[in-house]
Amino acid sequence: MSVTIYHNPSCGTSRNTLAMIRASGEEPEIIEYLKAPPSRQRLVELLALLGMKPRELLRRKGTPYAELGLDDPKWSDDEIIDFMMAHPILIERPIVITQKGAALTRPSEAVLDLLANPDIGDFTKEDGEVVKARRTV
């Protein structure tokens, strides 16, 4: 199965998601989207795959969200995408795409629904939280 993760190595949720993918036996294509941001066309495609509006994919914490006034409903979808293109940190992460679909994997264990082999055993996240094993049928 092909797996792609839009990843930020500074993000614990993103690191946990990547570790869960690898624990499933997959080695994903890793796109560090802050170093290699998606094109506008690709961002629009990702939004469609996720079934999300641009505003739903905006990251607030640790970004210029507040200083740019992005909570104001005056901004159109196209304008929100413009902000994401100018400031890729505004794109929430991690986004994972597999043959089963695409998802914003927050919490990180949401990635298990996208994997061919979600039975990764008990998994301990960086913060010590244990995700109980999912058994495949």
Secondary structure as GFF3:
##gff-version 3
##sequence-region A 1 137
A	DSSP	beta_strand	4	7	.	.	.	ID=ss1
A	DSSP	alpha_helix	12	23	.	.	.	ID=ss2
A	DSSP	beta_strand	29	32	.	.	.	ID=ss3
A	DSSP	alpha_helix	40	50	.	.	.	ID=ss4
A	DSSP	three_ten_helix	54	57	.	.	.	ID=ss5
A	DSSP	alpha_helix	77	86	.	.	.	ID=ss6
A	DSSP	three_ten_helix	88	90	.	.	.	ID=ss7
A	DSSP	beta_strand	95	98	.	.	.	ID=ss8
A	DSSP	beta_strand	101	104	.	.	.	ID=ss9
A	DSSP	three_ten_helix	108	114	.	.	.	ID=ss10
A	DSSP	beta_strand	123	124	.	.	.	ID=ss11
A	DSSP	beta_strand	130	131	.	.	.	ID=ss12
###
